[in-house]
Amino acid sequence: MRNAIIGIVIGIVVGVVVGATGVAPRLGQANKQNTANIQPIKIAARPAVKAPPAPETPETDGGKTNGDAAESQPEKSESPDTQKKTGEAKPGAKPKETPKKTTNPASNKALKPEPIASAEEIPKPAPAPIPAPVQVKETPPAEPSALHWKMASAYSSTLPQLGTMAKKLDRDIWRVSAGTLEIKFFEPGALVPPLEMFDAVRAGAIDAAFSSPAFWGNKVPALQLFAAVPFGPSAKEFLAWIYFGGGKELFDEIYHANGIHSVFCGLIAPEASGWFRKRIRTVEDLKGLKMRFFGLGAKVMQKMGVVTTQLTSGDIFVAFESGAIDAAEFSMPAIDIKLGLHQMVKNYYFPGWHQPSTLFELMINLKKWEALSVSAKAQIEAVCGDNIRFGLAEGEAGQFKALKELQSKGVAIRRWPGEILEALNKAWVVVAKEEAKSDRDFKRVWKSLSAFRKDYTIWRELSLP
């Protein structure tokens, strides 16, 4: 019985050993086959990023390494006991190791190969920052330097219209140019005497002057036709000839030849004919009178036997007071009353045959005018154009009030007898012919104005009621 039991035990032990010896090699071959079936995943190369090489991992096949493997394989070995039982262990051979079992899930997870990211999942390198554009600091355009000119005036700043138009020019050109151009007003005589302004502007001694072209009749006779013409055109007819009848072209040509550029810069309504100590009833009453007179009208009065002299506004009152003159022509009621002439004489005659309308000017040294920018020239012309509008409107609006005041002060408002006006007109025709004969420019200007007026008569007769 005992021998039977011992035989059974030995059989079991032999069976277990034989079974273990047969299973172990098959497990190792299965593991080798599984490992061989794992194909390395090829990663698409990126042009811009070179993937680092995968670390070389030893394989279980005889201790050889496979450089194409993309992941490390765990080494598998057999226990020494198994080697002894199977007899496969060789002296000096590296024992094979089997994977160690662990009950720690975290350890098992760590032994598993990490999944290899696809090309799309590989993080892209941050793009190189785009350099900010270089900010070039722009230099603002230089503002035009301000021009400061000095302007002499033939008229006092307190004189209505004549002086106030010059002051208005000073104020408005500063405003229009935003302070880049100043034409500063100076009272008569502050820079040069009024009758010397023409030469001073021409020489560049002063920048500009406000006057009337008739002041320069003794230098350039033709300029008188651009100031006031005896028995001449009304304001609207005068402007029509100047701007659309060829007058301005002649005006510029004459002034430029004398080193001056002049801009029409004011216009007033008809003037009075003058103040007289005694009443004038006939042509004979004019003979021998000493009278302040201006422009071409003075030459007409000389034809009538009157002794004329040219005085500035500030000298007229003194001349009446001293007895140096018996009569004086200056301007219109609103201006004459300001001079106080009614305090000296009481006979005030109309109409102002010698100046149905009167133009004023801004004279500028020609080189300085040519050096101005187009914008500055346009600003001056615009301000002077507005002065023309303002002067004419103000003159027409202010005379009746002045006449009423003069009458209240004992002034006799008188009209010339028809025979005297006719005699004055005939005298003017003679003067115009003489001036045209003696001066080429006067002849050209007079011819141009006369031709225009002849054509304008067609419209004048139809336009007036």
C-alpha positions in Angstrom: 0.0 0.0 0.0 2.7 2.4 1.0 4.6 1.6 -2.1 1.6 2.4 -4.2 1.2 5.8 -2.6 4.8 6.6 -3.1 4.5 5.7 -6.7 1.5 8.0 -7.2 3.4 10.9 -5.6 6.5 10.4 -7.7 4.3 10.3 -10.8 2.6 13.5 -10.0 5.9 15.2 -9.4 7.3 13.9 -12.6 4.2 15.1 -14.5 4.4 18.6 -13.0 8.0 18.9 -13.9 7.5 17.6 -17.4 4.5 19.9 -17.9 6.3 22.9 -16.7 9.2 22.1 -18.9 7.0 21.9 -22.0 4.9 25.0 -21.3 7.7 27.4 -20.5 9.3 27.3 -24.0 6.0 27.7 -25.7 5.2 30.8 -23.5 8.6 32.2 -24.5 7.9 31.6 -28.2 4.5 33.1 -27.9 5.9 36.2 -26.4 8.5 36.4 -29.1 5.9 36.1 -31.8 3.7 38.8 -30.2 6.7 41.1 -29.9 7.6 40.4 -33.6 4.1 41.2 -34.7 4.3 44.8 -33.2 5.2 47.1 -36.1 6.9 50.4 -35.4 4.7 53.4 -36.1 6.3 55.6 -38.7 5.9 59.4 -38.0 5.6 61.7 -40.9 8.5 64.1 -40.9 7.7 67.9 -40.7 9.7 70.1 -42.9 10.2 72.8 -40.3 10.7 70.5 -37.2 13.0 67.6 -37.0 11.8 64.9 -34.6 14.5 63.7 -32.1 15.7 60.1 -32.7 13.9 57.4 -30.7 16.1 55.8 -28.0 17.5 52.3 -28.9 16.0 49.6 -26.8 17.4 46.1 -26.4 15.3 43.3 -27.7 14.9 39.8 -26.2 16.3 38.0 -29.2 19.7 36.8 -28.1 20.5 40.3 -26.6 20.6 42.0 -30.0 19.3 45.5 -30.4 17.0 46.7 -33.1 17.5 50.3 -34.1 14.2 50.4 -36.0 12.2 49.8 -32.9 10.2 52.8 -31.8 9.6 51.7 -28.3 11.5 49.8 -25.6 10.4 46.2 -24.9 10.6 44.8 -21.4 13.2 42.2 -21.0 11.9 38.6 -20.4 14.0 36.0 -18.4 13.6 32.7 -16.8 14.2 31.9 -13.3 17.3 30.0 -12.3 15.2 27.1 -11.1 13.5 26.8 -14.4 16.8 26.9 -16.2 18.1 24.1 -14.1 15.0 22.0 -14.7 14.9 22.5 -18.4 18.7 22.3 -18.8 18.6 25.3 -21.3 20.9 27.5 -19.3 24.4 27.7 -20.7 27.6 28.6 -18.9 28.4 32.3 -19.4 25.1 33.0 -21.0 23.1 35.9 -19.8 20.1 34.6 -18.0 16.8 35.6 -19.3 14.5 37.5 -17.1 10.8 37.2 -17.0 8.5 40.2 -16.3 7.9 40.7 -12.7 4.3 40.6 -11.6 2.9 43.4 -9.5 -0.3 43.9 -7.9 0.0 47.7 -8.0 -2.2 49.1 -10.8 -0.1 52.1 -11.0 3.0 50.1 -11.6 1.3 48.0 -14.3 0.2 51.2 -16.0 3.7 52.5 -15.9 5.0 49.4 -17.6 2.7 49.8 -20.5 4.3 51.7 -23.5 3.1 55.3 -23.9 1.0 55.8 -27.0 2.9 57.6 -29.7 1.4 60.9 -30.8 0.4 61.4 -34.4 1.9 64.1 -36.6 -1.2 66.3 -36.0 -0.8 66.0 -32.2 2.8 66.9 -32.0 2.9 70.4 -30.6 3.9 73.0 -33.1 6.6 75.4 -32.2 5.4 78.9 -31.5 5.8 81.1 -34.5 8.6 83.6 -34.4 7.2 86.9 -33.3 6.7 89.3 -36.2 8.8 92.4 -35.5 6.7 95.5 -35.1 7.1 98.0 -37.9 9.7 100.7 -37.2 7.8 103.8 -36.3 9.3 106.6 -38.2 8.5 109.9 -36.5 7.2 112.2 -39.2 8.3 115.8 -39.0 5.3 118.0 -39.4 5.6 120.5 -42.3 7.0 123.7 -41.2 4.5 126.4 -40.8 4.9 129.4 -43.0 6.8 132.2 -41.3 4.8 135.2 -40.5 5.3 138.4 -42.6 5.1 141.7 -40.9 4.7 144.6 -43.2 4.5 148.3 -42.5 1.8 150.3 -44.4 1.8 154.0 -44.6 -1.6 155.7 -45.0 -2.6 158.9 -46.8 -5.6 159.2 -44.4 -6.0 159.4 -40.7 -7.4 156.3 -38.9 -10.2 158.5 -37.5 -11.4 159.7 -40.9 -14.6 157.8 -41.8 -14.3 155.5 -44.8 -10.9 156.7 -46.1 -9.1 156.0 -42.9 -11.4 153.3 -41.5 -11.0 151.3 -44.8 -7.2 151.3 -44.3 -7.7 150.1 -40.7 -10.2 147.5 -41.8 -7.5 146.2 -44.2 -5.0 145.9 -41.3 -7.5 143.9 -39.2 -9.0 141.7 -41.9 -5.7 140.5 -43.5 -4.5 139.3 -40.1 -7.7 137.4 -39.6 -7.9 135.9 -43.0 -4.3 134.8 -43.0 -4.5 133.3 -39.4 -1.7 135.6 -38.3 0.8 134.7 -41.0 0.5 138.1 -42.8 0.4 141.4 -41.0 0.0 144.7 -42.9 0.3 147.2 -40.0 -1.4 150.6 -40.4 0.6 153.7 -39.7 -0.8 157.2 -39.4 0.0 159.8 -42.1 3.6 161.0 -41.8 4.6 158.3 -39.3 6.7 156.5 -41.8 7.0 159.0 -44.7 5.0 162.1 -45.8 1.9 161.0 -47.7 3.0 162.6 -51.0 6.3 160.7 -50.8 4.7 157.2 -50.4 5.0 156.3 -54.1 8.8 156.7 -54.2 9.1 155.0 -50.8 7.2 151.9 -51.9 9.0 151.8 -55.2 12.4 151.9 -53.4 11.4 149.3 -50.8 11.8 151.8 -48.0 8.3 150.9 -46.8 6.4 147.7 -47.7 3.1 149.1 -48.6 0.9 152.2 -48.7 -2.9 153.0 -48.7 -3.9 155.8 -50.9 -5.7 156.7 -54.1 -4.0 156.5 -57.6 -4.9 160.2 -58.2 -2.2 161.2 -55.7 0.5 160.3 -58.3 -0.8 162.3 -61.2 2.4 164.4 -61.1 4.5 161.2 -61.5 2.3 159.1 -63.7 -0.6 161.1 -65.2 -2.5 158.0 -66.5 -3.0 156.7 -62.9 -5.5 159.5 -62.3 -8.0 157.8 -64.6 -8.0 154.8 -62.2 -9.0 157.0 -59.2 -11.8 159.4 -60.4 -12.8 160.7 -63.7 -14.6 164.1 -64.1 -18.1 163.5 -65.5 -17.0 159.9 -65.5 -18.6 156.5 -64.8 -20.7 155.5 -61.8 -19.2 152.9 -59.4 -20.8 150.0 -61.2 -19.7 151.2 -64.6 -16.2 151.9 -63.3 -15.8 148.4 -61.9 -17.2 146.9 -65.0 -14.5 148.6 -67.1 -11.7 147.8 -64.7 -12.4 144.0 -64.3 -14.0 143.2 -67.6 -13.1 146.0 -70.0 -9.3 145.9 -69.9 -8.7 148.5 -67.2 -6.9 146.3 -64.7 -4.5 145.0 -67.3 -3.4 148.5 -68.1 -3.3 149.4 -64.4 -0.9 146.5 -63.6 1.3 147.2 -66.6 1.8 150.9 -65.6 2.5 150.2 -62.0 4.8 147.2 -62.7 6.9 149.4 -64.9 7.4 151.6 -61.8 8.4 148.7 -59.5 5.0 148.7 -57.7 2.1 146.3 -57.6 -1.1 147.9 -56.7 -4.4 146.3 -55.7 -7.8 148.1 -55.9 -8.7 148.2 -52.2 -11.7 150.6 -51.7 -14.5 152.5 -53.4 -16.8 155.3 -52.2 -20.0 156.9 -53.5 -20.0 160.2 -55.3 -18.4 163.1 -53.5 -19.6 166.6 -52.9 -18.3 169.4 -55.2 -16.8 171.5 -52.4 -17.1 174.1 -49.7 -17.1 177.8 -50.6 -16.9 181.0 -48.5 -19.3 182.8 -50.8 -22.1 181.7 -53.0 -21.1 180.9 -56.7 -23.8 182.1 -59.2 -21.8 182.4 -62.4 -18.7 181.1 -64.1 -17.1 184.5 -63.4 -17.5 184.0 -59.7 -15.0 181.2 -59.9 -12.1 183.2 -61.4 -9.4 184.1 -58.9 -10.5 181.7 -56.2 -7.8 179.9 -54.1 -9.0 176.3 -53.7 -7.8 173.0 -52.4 -8.6 170.5 -55.2 -7.5 167.0 -56.1 -6.8 164.9 -59.2 -7.9 165.7 -62.7 -10.7 168.0 -61.3 -8.0 170.4 -60.2 -6.9 170.8 -63.8 -10.5 171.5 -64.9 -10.8 174.2 -62.2 -7.6 175.7 -63.4 -9.2 176.1 -66.9 -12.0 178.0 -65.1 -9.5 180.5 -63.6 -9.2 178.9 -60.1 -5.9 178.7 -58.4 -5.6 175.2 -57.0 -3.4 173.6 -54.3 -3.2 170.0 -53.1 -3.4 169.7 -49.3 -3.8 166.7 -47.0 -6.9 166.4 -44.9 -5.2 167.6 -41.8 -4.1 170.8 -43.4 -7.4 172.0 -44.9 -9.0 173.3 -41.7 -5.8 175.3 -40.9 -5.7 176.7 -44.4 -9.3 177.9 -44.1 -8.5 179.4 -40.7 -5.5 181.3 -42.0 -7.2 182.5 -45.1 -4.8 180.6 -47.4 -7.8 179.2 -49.3 -11.3 180.4 -50.2 -12.7 177.0 -51.0 -11.9 173.3 -50.7 -13.1 170.0 -52.1 -12.4 166.9 -50.1 -15.0 164.1 -50.0 -18.6 163.3 -49.2 -20.8 164.7 -46.4 -20.2 161.9 -43.9 -16.4 162.5 -44.2 -16.4 166.3 -44.5 -18.5 166.7 -41.4 -15.8 164.8 -39.5 -13.2 167.3 -40.6 -15.3 170.2 -39.2 -15.2 172.2 -42.4 -18.8 173.4 -41.7 -17.4 175.4 -38.8 -15.4 177.7 -41.3 -17.7 178.0 -44.3 -21.4 177.4 -45.0 -21.9 176.9 -48.8 -21.8 173.3 -49.7 -22.1 172.5 -53.4 -23.4 169.4 -55.3 -23.1 167.3 -57.5 -19.5 166.1 -57.3 -18.9 166.3 -61.0 -15.2 165.7 -60.6 -15.6 162.3 -58.7 -18.8 160.4 -59.4 -17.0 157.5 -57.8 -13.5 157.2 -56.3 -11.3 154.1 -56.1 -8.5 153.5 -53.5 -5.5 151.3 -53.6 -3.0 149.2 -51.6 0.5 149.8 -53.2 3.1 147.1 -52.5 6.7 146.9 -53.5 6.7 144.7 -56.6 9.6 142.4 -55.5 7.8 141.8 -52.2 4.6 141.1 -53.9 6.2 138.6 -56.3 7.8 136.8 -53.4 4.5 136.2 -51.7 2.8 132.7 -52.0 -0.2 132.3 -54.2 -2.3 131.9 -51.0 -1.0 135.2 -49.5 -1.7 137.1 -52.8 -5.2 135.7 -52.9 -5.8 136.7 -49.2 -4.8 140.3 -50.0 -7.0 140.5 -53.1 -9.9 139.0 -51.2 -9.7 141.5 -48.3 -9.3 144.4 -50.7 -12.3 143.1 -52.7 -14.3 143.1 -49.5 -13.1 146.6 -48.8 -14.7 147.7 -52.1 -18.0 146.2 -51.2 -17.9 147.6 -47.7 -16.8 151.1 -48.8 -19.5 151.5 -51.4 -22.3 150.2 -49.2 -21.3 152.3 -46.2 -20.9 155.4 -48.3 -24.3 155.1 -49.9 -25.9 154.4 -46.5 -24.4 157.2 -44.4 -24.8 160.4 -46.4 -28.4 161.4 -45.8 -27.8 161.4 -42.0 -24.8 163.6 -42.4 -26.7 166.0 -44.6 -29.5 166.4 -42.1 -26.9 167.1 -39.4 -25.1 169.7 -41.5 -28.3 171.5 -42.3 -29.1 171.6 -38.6 -25.8 173.4 -38.1 -26.6 176.1 -40.6 -25.0 174.7 -43.7 -26.6 175.7 -47.1 -26.9 172.7 -49.4 -26.6 174.0 -53.0 -26.6 172.6 -56.5 -24.5 174.0 -59.3 -26.4 176.0 -61.9 -26.7 174.2 -65.3 -24.4 176.7 -67.1 -21.6 176.2 -64.6 -21.8 172.4 -65.0 -21.8 172.7 -68.8 -18.7 175.0 -68.6 -17.0 172.5 -66.4 -17.7 169.6 -68.7 -16.3 171.5 -71.7 -13.2 172.3 -69.7 -12.8 168.6 -68.9 -12.9 167.6 -72.6 -10.0 170.1 -73.2 -8.0 168.7 -70.3 -8.5 165.1 -71.4 -7.2 165.9 -74.9 -4.2 167.7 -73.6 -3.3 164.9 -71.2 -3.7 162.2 -73.9 -1.5 164.2 -76.2 1.3 164.7 -73.7 1.4 161.2 -72.2 1.3 157.9 -74.1 -0.1 155.9 -71.2 -2.8 158.4 -70.5 -3.8 158.2 -74.1 -4.1 154.4 -74.0 -6.1 154.3 -70.9 -8.4 157.1 -71.9 -9.1 155.4 -75.3 -9.9 152.2 -73.5 -12.3 153.8 -71.0 -14.0 156.0 -73.6 -14.7 153.0 -75.9 -16.1 151.0 -73.1 -18.3 153.9 -72.0 -19.7 154.3 -75.5 -20.8 150.7 -75.6 -22.0 150.8 -72.0 -24.4 153.7 -72.9 -26.7 151.1 -74.6 -27.2 149.3 -71.3 -27.2 152.4 -69.1 -30.1 154.0 -71.0 -32.1 150.8 -70.9 -31.4 149.8 -67.3 -32.4 153.1 -65.7 -36.1 154.1 -65.4 
